């Protein structure tokens, strides 16, 4: 017999149903970490199936910092109006708006289309060529440039940024966790950030 406290803790950690938690704990002979890993993999597969679904409902969430000088709006979309009213969805929208105000991303997930990012990429290429020009093979320089570009685009793309409330995860990870708990596709359509200098 599996301890009900362990089942409850696994449910809180993964968002899986009580029945699934009980079955997986029985399967892993009560090993909490192994059960958590199995349920995490299962939810990742489920999220993958949901990401292509249409998101025609949602909300616009606003966040204004306590100093009243920074604010953010985010349009968070979901599949049904029922989910748009769900407390988990509303909390996610608020947390993403707060993250946008704090981290100042430039785009949702398409860095190649933002002019500021394109300019920065060109700047990085020129710097790397000037720095390593004749000293290193061309292939190595290209790898260095690609690494710098990847690091930069991850730092300015909302979904790739480290989540301000939990730097071990990205904003995309937080969205995927909520998708797994709610059972519907969720996506950030757009956002804007305002700051008084």
Residue, then its C-alpha position, 0 to 999 in steps of 0.5 A: x500500500x502506498x502512503x497517501x501523503x506520498x501520492x499527494x506530494x507527487x500530485x502537487x509536484x507533477x500536476x498528475x491525477x491521483x490515480x496516475x500518481x498512485x499507479x506510478x508509485x506502485x510501479x516504482x515501488x514507492x520511489x518518489x524521484x523515479x515516479x516524478x521522472x516518469x510522470x514528467x516524461x509522460x507530461x512532456x509527451x502530452x504537451x507535445x501533442x497539444x502544442x499544435x492545437x488552435x488557441x482562439x481564447x485567452x486574456x490580456x494581463x497587465x503588470x505594473x511595478x510598485x514604483x509605477x515606472x515599469x509596466x507590461x502587457x501580455x496576451x496569453x492564449x488558450x483553447x477555451x474560455x473555461x481555461x481562460x478563467x482557470x486560476x492556474x492560467x490567470x496566475x501564469x499570465x500574471x507571472x509572465x507579465x511580471x517576468x516581462x517587466x523584470x527581464x525586458x525580453x525583445x521577442x516571444x520566440x522568433x529572434x530572427x525577425x526582430x531588427x534589434x536582434x539582427x543588428x546585434x548578430x551582425x555586430x557579434x560577427x564583426x567582433x569575432x572576425x576582428x578578434x580572431x581573424x587570422x589567428x583561428x580557422x574559419x570553422x572555429x570562428x563560425x562556431x564561436x559566432x554561432x555560440x555567441x548568437x545562441x546565447x544572446x538570442x536565448x537571453x532576449x527571447x521570452x520563452x528561452x529566458x531564465x524565469x525570474x521566479x525560478x532561474x532553474x527553469x525557462x519561461x517556456x518550461x513554466x508554460x509547458x508545466x501549466x499545459x500539462x496541468x490544465x490539459x490545453x495548449x497555451x501560448x504567448x501571442x504578444x507582449x509589450x513593456x513600458x518604462x519611464x526613464 
